[in-house]
Amino acid sequence: MTIQVFGHKSPDTDSTGSPLIWAWYLKEIRGEDARAVLLGEPNTEAAFMLDRWGFDKPEIIDDVAEGAPVAIVDTNNPAELPASINKADIRSIIDHHKLVGGLETKAPIEIRVEPLACTATILHKMIGKDLAQAPQGIKGAMLTCILSDTLGFRSPTTTQEDKAIAHDLAQDLGIDIDGYAEEMFAAKSDVSAFSDAELLRMDSKEYEVDGTALRVSVLETTAPAQVLDRKDSLMASMPGVAKEDGAEEVLLFIVDILKEEATLLVPNDRVKKIAEASFDKSVSGDTLVLPGVMSRKKQIMPVLKAG
Amino acid sequence: MTIQVFGHKSPDTDSTGSPLIWAWYLKEIRGEDARAVLLGEPNTEAAFMLDRWGFDKPEIIDDVAEGAPVAIVDTNNPAELPASINKADIRSIIDHHKLVGGLETKAPIEIRVEPLACTATILHKMIGKDLAQAPQGIKGAMLTCILSDTLGFRSPTTTQEDKAIAHDLAQDLGIDIDGYAEEMFAAKSDVSAFSDAELLRMDSKEYEVDGTALRVSVLETTAPAQVLDRKDSLMASMPGVAKEDGAEEVLLFIVDILKEEATLLVPNDRVKKIAEASFDKSVSGDTLVLPGVMSRKKQIMPVLKAG
């Protein structure tokens, strides 16, 4: 049976590219039957990557069958995976997020988690010298994933390993990193086709903070005006999205990749309290600018307080 | 703060040796402050290893403090770890067991699980060429762990990697594998000092099988007569142990390492039903001999049925 390789729901670049990379490795190097699939429509940057490196869009699946062999990349969170994930035959988990607990396997499997910026960096280390056999597209996907997750090395999640591997890949591919990253971020920044609710859920994680369920959403962009121009309508959509998703509030952080700052929308007093308690600033008006804040994982989640 | 490195409760050889190996690596190669500790009295084979390779017995700890840095080897099961484990600062998890779920971390950490026979084999791969700097004792502990977990390469959990690494270590150390394994197993087989209840809990895991809580215990020995001579008294102790530990039955498998077979004690009709359903044999008397059965992980757990 074919091993289905996938990342998390609402696939970003790493959750679209890493399945392609790992499926290639399983198939071509380990000789296993494997294919990349997606758990939803890829975001615009991921779609750019597919197009740029000549990949067909992987099939989008809804759920997994009981006993079906699967390989998980870029998450270990059951909430971000198909509903039947613990009934599948999980063969491997490769990830760079905190351990959430909840995934279970029937036998020992291959698990590799490292505190690096990007899953593709871990895959690069695991594939080792066999990467020489990879087509350009696989190397291109790796480079794209790393530049995406590190925001062009600007994010504080960036490690020396992510950086060194990206530079090696770029040199091998004859790619100018700055120019290529600019193209990627332009693709990610074009969010005109999405509804407000889609934007709020595009890159979003649910967390319990001091007993309060929060949906913490991030939009990384080089064109923040395009999002901020829609802020009234985005804020008006928040109560509906929160209610549907079982969260009490939606926190939307618009990350300006070039200016290296985040703007949090403050739709009501509750979010104002959360913002002031978490970031130790006083809020006037309906936005809070947070200079230097780029990473939900490193700079938002660790400080978040329910207020 | 010192990183405490430990394996599971009721430490066997791998859960005693692997903490020593990983603490050495963290300290001497990565330059971190680390020390091996134990979550209980090591078994007789583990004690033999400590003595043979010149280690002091690591301190036995009861629990971990909130926020204390720890590194976990040879398990990912919270039930086999200190009660406060999820309040500690877990820095790494290195293991070769199925994923149980339940451990959580606040940030991404280093996790490495591989379907190999022994944690020390994974450590050997992770340490790589830095092992050249290790003292004899660290290499000796690695070899002992691998020979212990593979039962001298007899267990079906044994992989080519475990074997190749053990042979390399033995050659490096000038150790004759067969003779050394015989000494180890003789140490493990000397269980005269233990009470019946201690024997039932020495190498034991609790499982839910079809909704029935079972304590599945294994005694690996080259002197099965020493255990079988005590079988009436062992069986008489089972109800008390089961009750205290919240299990419905205790299944004790006495694994004859040299004959490569297991003998299951059958104290009552309930265990008889379990044995017959699981191993597709009819049981007469109070024992069931299972030729070729050496591994709880590979040959017992996957077939166990509540009957």
Interface residues (C-beta under 8 A of the other chain):
Chain A: I90 I93 D95 H96 H97 K98 L99 V100 G101 G102 L103 E104 T105 K106 A107 P108 I109 E110 I111 R112 V113 E114 P115 L116 K297 P302
Chain B: I90 I93 D95 H96 H97 K98 L99 V100 G101 G102 L103 E104 T105 K106 A107 P108 I109 E110 I111 R112 V113 E114 P115 L116 K297 P302
